[in-house]
Amino acid sequence: MGRSTTTTTTKDAQALFHSLRTAYVATPTNLKIIDLYIVFAIVTALIQVFTWLLLDRFPFNSFLSGVLSCVGTAVLAVCLRIQVNKENKEFKDLPPERAFADFVLCNLVLHLVIMNFLG
């Protein structure tokens, strides 16, 4: 009985990954680039956390500023992705240039606050 459940779970997982892969192939290139940027920001934050845990915990303000900068940038990039996506009906009247300008302005404000937090 346990073997059939495992086989069913494996088939369900394979079907899920296949459907996600086929849906992501149809995603426009500009959204894939934004996705890559989001993954980069999250990986950078994780590297900072692991480095802080393993090596040195002394400059806590610097650690916190770096991680919050990466997480904030990732959140703003997710907002940009939502606004630029053509399938999203809420932002259909918003031009992509305006969404990118909002992204840049919000990043500027975020990093000014982060630099102020550094001291």
Stockholm file with secondary structure:
# STOCKHOLM 1.0

chainA/1-119         MGRSTTTTTTKDAQALFHSLRTAYVATPTNLKIIDLYIVFAIVTALIQVFTWLLLDRFPFNSFLSGVLSCVGTAVLAVCLRIQVNKENKEFKDLPPERAFADFVLCNLVLHLVIMNFLG
#=GR chainA/1-119 SS CHHHHHHHHHHHHHHHHHHHHHHHHTSCHHHHHHHHHHHHHHHHHHHHHHHHHHTCCCCHHHHHHHHHHHHHHHHHHHHHHHHHCTTCSTTTTSCHHHHHHHHHHHHHHHHHHHHHHHC
#=GC SS_cons         CHHHHHHHHHHHHHHHHHHHHHHHHTSCHHHHHHHHHHHHHHHHHHHHHHHHHHTCCCCHHHHHHHHHHHHHHHHHHHHHHHHHCTTCSTTTTSCHHHHHHHHHHHHHHHHHHHHHHHC
//
